[in-house]
Amino acid sequence: MSIHHAKSGEIIELPLGAALGDSKTETLVKTANLELIRLVLPAGKDIPSHKAPGEITVQCLEGRVTFTVGENAVELSVGQLLYLTAGEPHALKASEDSSLLVTLLLAKK
């Protein structure tokens, strides 16, 4: 079974609303230069420190997460956006059931 990625011009519904608790992380768009991921994290779930290969933005669509960049921890809540440079170590932990829109710029090969 192939994974559905949105096509150019296709509308994507972002907040999951009542379906949040039953949803999983999914890649919404993937091209040679861009990847959009709806990251779904249940309350208490954490993602250990890691690095993205390109610049990223993370927008909180639902819920609330603690985002750690280096030694600094910040709370990211609905409507807020965070930007990180390529290769910057970061970690996150969901304070509530949450969904985030992660936009990753991929380096040209």
N, C-alpha and C positions, 0 to 999 in steps of 0.2 A: 504494500500500500504506500503510495507516495504522500509526502507531506504537502499540504496546501500552503502556498505562499501567495500573498495578494499580488495581483497584477496591476500594472499602471492604470490609474483611474478608478480602481476599486475602493469603495468605502470600507473602512475597518472600524467596528464598534470597539472602543477601548475600555471604559469601565465595565466590569462584569456584574456589578450589582449583586443581586441575590444568588447568582451562580458562582460567586467568588470562592466559596468554601469547597466547591466540587470541581474547580478548574485547575489546570496544570500549566506550567510554563510552556510557551510556544513561540516559535520564530514566525513573525508575521510577514516580513519581507527579507529577502536575501538576494543581493546582487554582487557583482564583482567588487564594488566599492562601499556598500552600505548593508548593514544588518539591523533590523528592528525586532526586538524581542519583548514580549509581554512576560515579565518575570512575576510569578505568583508565589508568595511566601506565606504559609500559615503562621499564626502567632507563635513566637518562640523559636522559629526556624532561623538558623544562621548560615551564612556563607563565609567560610574562612578567607583570610587574606589571599588575594590573587591579583593578577595584572591583566589588563586588556591589551591586545596588540595594537590598538589604535585609539584615537581620542573617543571619548564617550560622553553622552549625557544620560542622566537618569532622572525621569520625571515620576513623581508619586501620583498615581491615579486614584488609589484607594488605600486606606489604612495609614500606617505610620511605621517607619523603620529607623533604626540607628545606623548611620553610615560612618564608618571609621576610615579616615585617610591619614596614613602615618600614625601620629600620636593623637590626632584630633578626632573626636567623636561629635557628630552633629545629628540632630533629629530632622528627618525629611518627612513632611506630611503632605496631605492632598494639595495639589496645585503647585508644589515647589519642585524646582529643577536644580540638579547638581551637574557640574561639568568637571571632567578629569582629563588630564593630558595622557597621552599614550604611555603605557608602562608604569603608571603610578599605582603602587600597591593600595588596595582597599578591601574592606570587609563590610558586611552588613548583617543586621539581625532585626527580624520583624517584631515589633511591639504589639501589633494587631495583625489579623489577616490582612494581607496587603497585595496590591498589584502595582507594578512599576513598568514604565516604558523605557527600555534601554535602547539607545541609538548608538551604534558602533560604526565609526568610519574605518574602513579596512584599507590598509596600505596597498598601493599599487605595486604589483610585482614586476 
